[in-house]
Amino acid sequence: MQGIDYLKAFGVALALMIASVAIAFGVMAIYGQLIAPGREAAFYQEAALSIAPWSSVVAGALLFFGAALLFGVRRPGRSATAFALTFTAIYVATDLAIIAAVGGLGQQMAMMGLSFATKFGAAFLGARQASGAKAR
């Protein structure tokens, strides 16, 4: 990878973080409107602590697979796997820094591990799919 690819990977990681947060807000909006409407704000804040991490695991896997596939096919000369693992590592490092900054690093470690593992796995699989598509 070239120097500019690391900057692009940072941009992809940031876009994925924004998309992941937007999806979590969307999931919570759907929950608040369709599943448990009319409750106090504290109820939804408490529910978000258990619902949002699962939306990150599921939606994150889809986002990372799609991003790795898309960006792997778009630039055939660059290693799709290296790029995918780079933007995923940047995402994880940024997410951990944010979690540490708000004092939540010791909480839900198993869920964070699952979330990061699914993101790395999905990115790797998306890159492998892109490499196969480039070979055809």
C-alpha positions, 0 to 999 in steps of 0.5 A, a space after each residue: 500500500 502507498 501512503 495515500 492508501 493509509 489516508 483513504 483507509 482512515 476516511 473509510 474507517 471514519 465513514 464506517 463509524 458514522 454509518 454504524 452510529 447512524 444505524 444504532 440510532 435508527 434501530 433505537 428509533 424503530 424500537 422506540 416507535 414500534 416496539 416500546 412506544 411512549 416510555 420515559 427517556 431513561 427507559 430508552 437510554 437503558 435499552 440502548 445499552 443492550 440493543 446498540 451493541 448488537 446492532 453494531 455486531 450485525 450491521 457492522 459485519 455487513 458494513 465491513 464486508 461491503 466496504 472491503 468488497 467495494 474498495 477491494 474491487 475499485 482499486 485492483 492494484 492495491 491489496 484488498 486484504 491489506 486495505 481492509 485490515 488497515 481500515 478495520 484496525 484504524 476503526 478498532 483503534 479509534 473506537 477503543 480510544 473513544 470508549 476509553 475517553 468516556 470511561 467505558 473500557 472495562 464494560 462489556 468487554 465480551 461484546 466489544 470483542 465479538 463486535 471487533 472480531 466480526 468486523 475483522 472477519 467480515 472485512 477479511 471475507 469481503 476482501 477475499 471476495 474482491 480478490 476473487 472478483 479481480 481475478 475473473 
